[in-house]
């Protein structure tokens, strides 16, 4: 900085010393803030020894109070052991976990973090948008996620999504599957308003089901990765989830045009072409999870619930203050 004209030598020396101290203090403060940021990011990783455990009945979910992934355990304090990574959306299968974590700031951006069975990070990507849906195939090889590009709810009249697919075997990433050739009503469909979300993979890691929205309507689509094609099967199907045996899809069906609880949870038999509602009569805005061949888990009202898939029984709460249920397999 320029020194005052006519200042004495002693005054000039003191001004220089003061400037150096200020600059040094600023650098120190910056270093401390950076270190604190690194430390905060470190606390978002899994605790030592907290891993993906398989076995019947093993269920993981995001703990709302901490934002970290927890293993649900009725014998543990609070019914869970929370020691996993911090995620806004989470899913795991086949020894692979997918963690979507929103980053602070504007415009909205998020981290897509791939983790192994020990919940060690193996890949991280920074992508635009707000985390919405996350899915891992049963083998753990195929990953899909959906980000909101604008808006924050499917219930809004205007929104845009970006759905990506990552093949861990090859490392190939499809950043946006909107470009996949779509057949709708027996014809190739081209429209600027096409949006995909809610991917669910078949056991062959090639076929998948998803929702496509276009022209103000939603459709269930079946996609083929190898052929790079997709075809619409039926209307009014959102967030499909394929059963372990590949014969049924759990999905959200719009039953009301109003903003209050517009969806109900249904199950669709692919071979018979028939659908039925489950015993959950509340409005479910989630991509249901098959915890086994007969039971669904889903988020509602800030908790994780389950209900039989065949339409019988009654809903029961598995965990309060939780979301994003997953069975690691």
Backbone torsions as a table, in degrees:
resi	resn	phi	psi	omega
1	UNK	NA	151.3	-179.4
2	UNK	-69.7	140.3	179.9
3	UNK	-91.6	150.8	-179.4
4	UNK	-59.7	138.6	178.5
5	UNK	-65.2	133.2	176.7
6	UNK	84.2	4.7	179.9
7	UNK	-68.7	147.0	179.1
8	UNK	-70.8	163.4	179.7
9	UNK	-59.6	-42.7	179.9
10	UNK	-62.8	-42.3	179.8
11	UNK	-63.2	-41.0	-179.6
12	UNK	-64.2	-38.6	179.4
13	UNK	-64.0	-44.9	-178.9
14	UNK	-64.8	-35.8	178.0
15	UNK	-64.3	-42.9	178.7
16	UNK	-63.8	-43.6	179.5
17	UNK	-61.8	-43.6	179.6
18	UNK	-61.7	-42.1	179.3
19	UNK	-62.7	-40.6	179.1
20	UNK	-64.6	-40.3	179.0
21	UNK	-63.4	-42.7	179.0
22	UNK	-63.5	-43.0	178.5
23	UNK	-64.9	-40.5	179.0
24	UNK	-65.0	-40.7	178.5
25	UNK	-63.6	-40.6	178.5
26	UNK	-63.9	-41.6	178.8
27	UNK	-64.0	-40.2	178.5
28	UNK	-63.3	-44.7	179.7
29	UNK	-61.2	-41.6	178.6
30	UNK	-62.6	-42.2	179.4
31	UNK	-62.1	-42.4	179.4
32	UNK	-65.1	-40.9	178.8
33	UNK	-64.5	-41.5	178.9
34	UNK	-63.5	-41.6	178.6
35	UNK	-64.0	-40.7	178.8
36	UNK	-63.8	-38.5	177.7
37	UNK	-62.9	-41.7	178.3
38	UNK	-64.9	-39.3	179.4
39	UNK	-65.4	-41.1	178.9
40	UNK	-62.9	-38.6	179.6
41	UNK	-68.0	-34.2	178.8
42	UNK	-63.4	-37.7	-179.8
43	UNK	-67.8	-10.1	179.1
44	UNK	-88.5	-1.7	176.7
45	UNK	-89.3	168.3	-179.1
46	UNK	-70.9	146.0	174.9
47	UNK	-67.1	151.1	175.7
48	UNK	-56.3	132.0	178.9
49	UNK	90.8	-13.1	177.0
50	UNK	-87.5	108.4	-174.2
51	UNK	-130.0	174.4	174.4
52	UNK	-82.2	113.8	178.9
53	UNK	-102.8	134.8	178.7
54	UNK	-89.8	-163.6	177.9
55	UNK	104.6	151.9	-179.7
56	UNK	-58.8	136.8	175.3
57	UNK	81.3	-1.6	179.6
58	UNK	-78.6	119.3	-175.5
59	UNK	-129.9	133.5	175.8
60	UNK	-112.6	156.3	177.6
61	UNK	-159.8	163.9	175.7
62	UNK	-82.7	125.5	177.4
63	UNK	-81.0	119.0	-174.0
64	UNK	-65.0	-37.6	-176.0
65	UNK	-64.7	-38.6	-176.6
66	UNK	-104.7	-18.8	-174.5
67	UNK	77.5	5.0	-176.8
68	UNK	-103.6	156.6	178.0
69	UNK	-72.6	137.1	-179.1
70	UNK	-127.2	153.1	171.9
71	UNK	-97.1	122.1	-177.9
72	UNK	-75.2	125.3	-176.4
73	UNK	-148.1	106.0	-177.3
74	UNK	-57.0	-24.6	-178.4
75	UNK	-82.9	-12.5	-178.3
76	UNK	-86.6	158.0	176.5
77	UNK	-57.5	128.9	-177.9
78	UNK	74.9	4.8	178.2
79	UNK	76.9	15.2	-178.9
80	UNK	-161.8	159.8	173.1
81	UNK	-117.5	109.5	-176.2
82	UNK	-99.3	107.3	178.3
83	UNK	-150.5	12.5	-177.9
84	UNK	-87.4	-175.1	179.8
85	UNK	-70.0	159.3	175.3
86	UNK	-81.2	126.0	-178.4
87	UNK	-143.2	150.5	170.3
88	UNK	-91.5	-30.9	171.4
89	UNK	-136.5	145.7	-174.6
90	UNK	-146.6	144.8	170.1
91	UNK	-155.9	152.9	-179.7
92	UNK	-151.4	145.0	175.8
93	UNK	-167.1	151.5	175.2
94	UNK	58.0	27.7	178.7
95	UNK	80.0	11.3	177.0
96	UNK	-122.4	139.0	177.8
97	UNK	-120.1	147.2	178.0
98	UNK	-123.1	122.6	-176.2
99	UNK	-121.2	121.4	174.6
100	UNK	-105.1	125.3	-175.6
101	UNK	-131.3	121.1	179.5
102	UNK	-73.6	139.3	176.6
103	UNK	-96.3	146.2	177.8
104	UNK	-68.6	156.1	175.4
105	UNK	111.7	172.3	179.9
106	UNK	-128.6	135.1	1.0
107	UNK	-71.9	165.8	-176.2
108	UNK	-65.0	129.5	175.3
109	UNK	-138.4	156.4	-177.4
110	UNK	-141.3	159.1	170.5
111	UNK	-96.4	136.5	168.3
112	UNK	-106.9	115.5	-172.9
113	UNK	-119.1	124.8	177.5
114	UNK	-100.3	132.2	-176.2
115	UNK	-126.2	151.9	177.0
116	UNK	-92.1	-171.7	-176.1
117	UNK	-61.9	-29.8	176.8
118	UNK	-84.4	7.7	-178.2
119	UNK	58.4	34.2	171.7
120	UNK	-91.7	139.0	-177.1
121	UNK	-70.5	129.5	177.8
122	UNK	-115.4	-19.1	177.1
123	UNK	-160.1	144.3	178.1
124	UNK	-139.6	135.7	178.0
125	UNK	-132.4	139.7	174.7
126	UNK	-101.5	118.7	-176.0
127	UNK	-131.5	153.8	178.6
128	UNK	-72.5	150.5	172.6
129	UNK	116.5	176.4	-179.0
130	UNK	-110.4	128.5	-177.3
131	UNK	-56.5	135.4	-179.7
132	UNK	-128.6	-56.8	-177.9
133	UNK	-134.2	148.5	178.1
134	UNK	-142.1	136.7	179.0
135	UNK	-147.0	141.6	174.6
136	UNK	-121.8	137.3	178.7
137	UNK	-68.7	162.2	-176.6
138	UNK	-58.3	-30.9	179.7
139	UNK	-79.3	-17.3	-174.8
140	UNK	84.6	3.5	-175.4
141	UNK	-88.9	-30.8	-175.1
142	UNK	-113.1	133.0	-179.1
143	UNK	-124.5	143.5	176.1
144	UNK	-140.0	145.9	176.2
145	UNK	-149.0	155.7	179.4
146	UNK	-124.4	134.3	175.8
147	UNK	-118.6	139.5	168.6
148	UNK	-76.8	126.4	176.1
149	UNK	-85.3	-36.3	175.1
150	UNK	-141.2	155.3	179.9
151	UNK	75.0	179.6	-178.3
152	UNK	-142.7	16.7	-178.9
153	UNK	-159.2	139.4	174.2
154	UNK	-66.6	-19.5	-178.9
155	UNK	-74.4	-16.2	179.4
156	UNK	-74.1	156.8	-175.7
157	UNK	-75.4	-20.4	-177.6
158	UNK	-136.3	123.2	176.8
159	UNK	-156.4	165.6	177.4
160	UNK	-140.1	136.7	-179.1
161	UNK	-120.4	158.7	171.7
162	UNK	-131.2	115.9	-179.7
163	UNK	-110.2	129.3	-176.5
164	UNK	-118.5	153.7	176.0
165	UNK	-131.1	133.4	179.2
166	UNK	-123.5	128.4	175.4
167	UNK	-98.9	109.6	-177.6
168	UNK	-70.5	-20.3	179.6
169	UNK	-69.5	-35.7	-177.8
170	UNK	-111.3	-17.1	-174.9
171	UNK	80.5	5.8	-177.1
172	UNK	-76.0	129.3	-178.5
173	UNK	-115.6	124.8	170.0
174	UNK	-98.4	107.5	-174.1
175	UNK	-69.5	-29.8	-178.9
176	UNK	-151.8	116.5	-175.6
177	UNK	-83.9	8.4	178.3
178	UNK	-61.6	-21.0	-177.8
179	UNK	-84.2	-2.8	179.4
180	UNK	-66.5	132.9	179.1
181	UNK	-58.8	124.1	-174.9
182	UNK	-112.0	130.5	173.5
183	UNK	-105.3	121.3	-177.7
184	UNK	-130.1	122.9	-177.8
185	UNK	63.5	30.7	178.7
186	UNK	82.0	2.2	-179.0
187	UNK	-128.8	153.3	173.8
188	UNK	-63.8	133.8	-175.4
189	UNK	-113.5	127.2	175.9
190	UNK	-125.6	125.8	178.2
191	UNK	-161.4	144.7	-179.1
192	UNK	-73.9	-12.2	-175.7
193	UNK	-98.7	15.2	-179.4
194	UNK	-70.0	127.0	175.8
195	UNK	-133.1	136.8	176.3
196	UNK	-112.6	148.8	169.4
197	UNK	-162.0	168.2	173.6
198	UNK	66.1	57.5	179.9
199	UNK	-75.9	143.2	172.6
200	UNK	-138.4	125.4	-173.0
201	UNK	-91.6	146.5	171.8
202	UNK	-82.0	171.6	-174.8
203	UNK	-66.8	-21.3	-178.1
204	UNK	-82.9	-0.9	179.9
205	UNK	61.2	16.2	177.9
206	UNK	-118.5	-49.9	179.9
207	UNK	-81.4	144.7	176.4
208	UNK	-146.9	159.8	174.8
209	UNK	-117.9	149.1	-179.2
210	UNK	-160.3	173.2	173.5
211	UNK	-100.7	137.7	169.3
212	UNK	-123.4	137.6	177.0
213	UNK	-115.4	131.3	176.3
214	UNK	-162.4	143.6	178.9
215	UNK	62.4	26.9	179.4
216	UNK	79.9	7.8	-179.6
217	UNK	-127.7	153.0	176.1
218	UNK	-108.4	148.5	-178.0
219	UNK	-137.3	146.5	167.3
220	UNK	-81.0	128.6	177.2
221	UNK	-121.1	147.9	172.1
222	UNK	-108.5	124.7	-177.8
223	UNK	-110.5	155.4	178.9
224	UNK	-129.4	111.7	-177.0
225	UNK	-66.8	-44.9	-176.9
226	UNK	-64.4	-42.2	179.0
227	UNK	-84.2	-10.1	-177.5
228	UNK	48.2	64.7	-179.5
229	UNK	-150.6	160.3	177.4
230	UNK	-146.4	145.4	178.6
231	UNK	-135.5	140.3	179.6
232	UNK	-78.7	135.8	-178.4
233	UNK	-104.1	-39.9	-178.8
234	UNK	-165.3	162.8	-177.9
235	UNK	-89.3	167.2	171.7
236	UNK	58.3	50.5	175.7
237	UNK	-131.1	125.0	178.6
238	UNK	-129.7	146.2	175.7
239	UNK	51.6	59.2	-179.5
240	UNK	-68.0	149.2	177.2
241	UNK	-137.2	115.2	-173.7
242	UNK	-79.6	135.3	179.5
243	UNK	-67.5	157.9	-179.0
244	UNK	-56.2	-32.6	179.6
245	UNK	-87.6	-0.7	175.2
246	UNK	75.2	15.4	-175.1
247	UNK	-103.4	-18.6	-173.8
248	UNK	-135.1	154.8	176.0
249	UNK	-124.0	126.8	167.1
250	UNK	-87.4	142.7	-177.1
251	UNK	-158.9	164.7	172.4
252	UNK	-89.4	130.6	176.0
253	UNK	-117.5	129.5	178.3
254	UNK	-75.1	123.3	-179.0
255	UNK	-117.1	-4.4	-179.7
256	UNK	-149.3	144.7	177.3
257	UNK	-87.5	-8.1	179.3
258	UNK	-74.9	162.6	-178.1
259	UNK	-76.7	-15.0	-176.9
260	UNK	-91.8	112.5	176.6
261	UNK	46.5	63.4	-175.6
262	UNK	-78.2	-9.7	-174.5
263	UNK	-115.7	154.0	168.5
264	UNK	-125.7	154.0	-179.6
265	UNK	-89.5	125.7	-178.5
266	UNK	-125.4	166.0	172.2
267	UNK	-127.9	134.4	-176.8
268	UNK	-116.9	127.9	176.2
269	UNK	-87.1	114.9	-173.6
270	UNK	-66.0	-39.5	-177.3
271	UNK	-74.7	-43.9	-176.9
272	UNK	-81.7	-21.1	-178.3
273	UNK	72.4	24.1	-179.2
274	UNK	-114.6	151.4	178.6
275	UNK	-128.5	157.1	174.9
276	UNK	-149.4	148.8	176.2
277	UNK	-77.3	151.4	172.3
278	UNK	-87.2	177.0	-174.6
279	UNK	-75.4	-6.1	175.6
280	UNK	-77.5	112.6	-175.3
281	UNK	-98.8	-2.1	178.5
282	UNK	-84.7	164.3	-179.4
283	UNK	-77.4	118.2	-176.0
284	UNK	-107.1	119.3	176.1
285	UNK	-111.3	74.0	-177.8
286	UNK	-158.8	159.8	171.4
287	UNK	-92.3	107.0	-174.3
288	UNK	-61.8	154.4	178.6
289	UNK	-116.1	134.3	172.0
290	UNK	-84.4	109.7	177.8
291	UNK	-77.9	-23.3	171.3
292	UNK	-157.3	-165.5	-176.6
293	UNK	-74.6	-7.3	-174.4
294	UNK	-127.8	-2.9	-171.0
295	UNK	-132.3	141.5	178.0
296	UNK	-112.1	145.3	171.8
297	UNK	-123.6	149.1	-174.4
298	UNK	-164.0	163.8	177.8
299	UNK	-95.4	138.9	174.7
300	UNK	-158.3	134.8	174.1
301	UNK	58.2	30.8	179.0
302	UNK	82.8	9.4	178.6
303	UNK	-135.0	171.8	175.9
304	UNK	-105.3	129.9	-176.7
305	UNK	-123.2	165.7	174.7
306	UNK	-138.2	157.5	179.9
307	UNK	-157.1	146.7	174.8
308	UNK	-61.4	145.7	-177.7
309	UNK	-80.4	-14.9	-174.4
310	UNK	-88.0	3.3	178.2
311	UNK	94.8	-6.2	179.3
312	UNK	-93.2	179.5	173.5
313	UNK	75.8	-165.3	178.5
314	UNK	-138.3	153.1	176.9
315	UNK	-66.3	147.3	173.4
316	UNK	-138.4	146.3	-177.8
317	UNK	-83.7	128.0	176.6
318	UNK	-89.0	-35.4	-178.8
319	UNK	-160.4	133.1	172.7
320	UNK	-84.7	157.5	178.2
321	UNK	57.5	46.9	-176.3
322	UNK	-150.0	160.9	178.1
323	UNK	-157.0	178.4	177.1
324	UNK	51.8	58.8	178.3
325	UNK	-65.7	148.7	-179.8
326	UNK	-152.2	143.4	172.4
327	UNK	-112.9	107.1	-171.6
328	UNK	-61.5	-31.1	179.6
329	UNK	77.3	NA	NA
